[in-house]
Amino acid sequence: MAASHIFRLGTIKGKNGVLVALQHNKRTLQLERGGSANIDATRTSLNYCLASDGTPQDIATHAKVQMLKAGIESPRKNGVMAIEVLFSLPIDRHKQDTKPFFTDCYGWVKQTFEGELLSFDVHLDESAPHAHAIILPLIDGKMQGNKLMGGHGNLMRLINLFHNEVAKNYGLSRSDKKRLNEADKQSIVKLVLSRLKADSVMLSGVWACVRDAISSDPMPYAQMLGIDKPQQANIKVIKSFIDIKRSKGKGSFIT
């Protein structure tokens, strides 16, 4: 069976949400470093950028300037400030050259999404090779994040489109999400929360949102944290992934 890939869409909200997301993606958050972090600092030098390799502050300032040019001085308090697209490969792909895949992901984002691509960062210093694309949803002089996100139907359309145009070319299948019974689900939730006790995400302003998302669907977080052995929670498969590193700046992913 072909290994599965992961594709997620997320919103970035809050006055400083874009800056904080960029700080994570550019690895400038000091709290994310250290022995208890999920980031392997010895591999961070392997990360690379395919778009906008400026500093988080410079890119975030550019986004605000673009909004000001469009006459948007005070965005809505809970408005979508950016869209984040997440691509992930299976854990074992660290042993392979993943750059062709992520280069195609970059091209696909440019071709598929309206708005301005602010950054595209590839991370090779966590459990699974993955990439983050951050898009400023400024379209026709208006912030249209909700339009880019759409609903569940739009997500499924994009999942199918990405699979047909990119993922299947690399022998990847769609992610296989198996439904957990309640006991197994709660076991995974406890394992994930326990692993995060020393993680900076618990100090984040969006921790309550992250915690609720973990409780709703713990499998993606388990994959990212390396909790992938069936006997750990008496389940057969854990195949999903999502990056949860956030500190201040509200946002959420749809799966």
Secondary structure, DSSP 8 states (H G I E B T S, - for coil): --EE-EEEEEEEESTTHHHHHHHHHTT--GGG-STTSSS-GGGGGG-EEEE--S-HHHHHHHHHHHHHHTT-SS--TT-EEEEEEEEE--GGGGGS--HHHHHHHHHHHHHH--SEEEEEEEE-SSSS-EEEEEEE-EETTEE-HHHHH--HHHHHHHHHHHHHHTGGGGTEE--------HHHHHHHHHHHHHHGGGSGGGGSTTHHHHHHHHHH--HHHHHHTT---GGGTT-S-----------SS-EEEE-
